[in-house]
Amino acid sequence: MVDKANTEFWQTLQPIANPFMPDALPEVYIPDAASEDERLYVPFTDTVFSRPLWISPSQNKWCDILMAKKAGLVNRHYHPHEVFAYTISGKWGYLEHDWTATKGDFVYETPGEGHTLVAFDHPEPMRAFFIVTGPLIWLDEQGKHDGYFDVHSYIAMCKAHYEKVGLGAEAVEKLFR
């Protein structure tokens, strides 16, 4: 139950008795989403980690917090679908663009955009909240397709890591919607 209101103008308002439609799944609520608990962050590359927050296997979509504690790199790739990002802390960008994201910055990635994500050395770890739809298409040095990474790859990666660190693979399944 939400905290009790004391002085708020809506303090006498009653909650909806049956808030969920018959086939609706419950919300995902994750306190301290940008946690310092490193077990929650799955190695995405040697230098960048991902904390899964919400996963939709049927829509090939996920939300995560990407984190790098020092200089980091996510291999060259492009997205055939849009991606949204919000920077929580640190400093990151794409080698192919003339901007660098820091705390509070929002990024919309258009479908079909190729880039090389880099995290900079910074006093605070780079943490960015991402909403990813569809696969990442890996690119080689010449920008040619070199494989892919989709929601099913993400699920397998997260389950293996969570099992390894003692959180259990089923913890990932609790994020499915």
Summary of the structure (lengths in Angstrom):
residues: 177
radius of gyration: 18.3
end to end distance: 21.6
largest distance: 62.4
contacts: 437
relative contact order: 0.20
helix: 12%
strand: 39%
